[in-house]
Amino acid sequence: MEKLKLKEIAINRDWCKGCGICVHFCPKNVLETDDMEKVVAVRPEDCICCKLCELRCPDLAIEVYTEE
């Protein structure tokens, strides 16, 4: 199985309610909440493209795009 390479972590800040579920499930601490209580990808270079954030987000506010 080949390793996925991150293209983009898209976060819809209008949909994000800042619950922190994605932050909790990220195994590489890529995500944090900012001063507006919204999620941001602060360390995208550490992302392993597991997509746990995308799968766990109750508001569907995160999409992880990988290169083909």
Sequence and secondary structure as in RCSB ss.txt:
>XXXX:A:sequence
MEKLKLKEIAINRDWCKGCGICVHFCPKNVLETDDMEKVVAVRPEDCICCKLCELRCPDLAIEVYTEE
>XXXX:A:secstr
     EEEEEE TTT     HHHHH TT  EEE TTS EEES GGG     HHHHH TT  EEEEE  
